[in-house]
Amino acid sequence: MRIANLNGRAALVADGRAIDIAEASDGTFPSDPAGLFDRWDELVAWAGDQNPVTHAASVSYAATDLGAPSPRPSQVFGIGLNYADHAAEAGLESPESPLVFTKFASSVAGPDTEVTLPADTVDWEAELVVVIGRGGRNIAAEDAAAHIAGYTAGQDLSERTLQWAGGTPQFSAGKSYEGFAPIGPVLVTADELADPEDLRLTTTIHGPDGAVTTVQDGRTDQLIFSIPALIAWLSAIVELRPGDLIFTGTPPGVGAAMEPKRFLRDGERLVTEIEGIGTIEQRFHARA
């Protein structure tokens, strides 16, 4: 199934049509998208009998109606250098264990957004994002699939100057400005995808003059640490909670690794697409 945050209400969507989950279930499930994750197993069982295309209450919707499919995660994890080619372009060795940082939850945004550039060194990082459906501690890798609600597309936007400021890098601060964790357009369950660990993801920059530049083009089969391995590693340290997000890493092609370096500019659009999931778009504006 595909779950959307449609104008702040939880919806099942398919082929451009949607049904309101709270209304279609006669109030069995909440209208708040964040509330679905605490009832995830029940929701999955109910949704199997629903068809957003043929349902009597089906409505059409626009991309601009969509918000973050997990709008208020209690934890947002980022995984650094999880593609070998990205580590290489950064001039770093591939890690021997996951490199973890957090993006503060207030940076989470929907899939179609306006973003103010806080500085001149804002970079892009396309990522497959895992949404936790069933929480827990010490989850074995072989059991990880049962704890995943689904997958969505994300951008780990990063203000590189602040990220590397001072004697100790400020990863979380540099990656947590308003709108720096856009996700969407929908949450897609694993049964909708051929293989979540082999999906194409791309990033293109669209200039004010109409020029389009592809900066990232990778596949999730290049992850150094697999999604089950990440869930096992994280849950051995912290309790994963329903609705939590795991940004699983980015393929090569980020602006900080280019020569000369290339960062996002006023008037540009950033379009991120993940095979089987969809597209998100951010439009950037200079700070007033």
Order of alpha helices (4+ residues) and beta strands (2+ residues): beta-beta-beta-alpha-alpha-beta-beta-beta-alpha-beta-beta-beta-beta-beta-beta-beta-alpha-alpha-beta-beta-beta-alpha-beta-beta-beta
